[in-house]
Amino acid sequence: MGAILVYGAELKAVPEVAGGLFGLISGLLILGILLHLSGYLEKALGKTGLNILSKISGLVLSAMAAEIVLTGITGFIASTGLSGA
């Protein structure tokens, strides 16, 4: 949710916004399909596969959180003029 807000704030032109909306809608559709097929995926992946996916999704979420925090810190420093340059 936060990543969508951060990335959405950077979209200025109409084609960029349209591309962002297309990405959001396609992501929601893919998520809906995966949730619908989750029982089959659970059987196919097994316990080990689910543990691996859990670790990978945690890693991706951590990277996105770090990017959001660093972007906020960079923006704050730039807005206060503390950058020294």
Buried (B, 14 or more C-beta within 10 A) or exposed (E): EEEEEBBEEEBEEEEEEEEBEEEEEEEEEEEEEEEEEEEEBEEEEEEEEEEEEEEEEEEEEEEBEEEBEEBEEEEEEEEEEEEEE
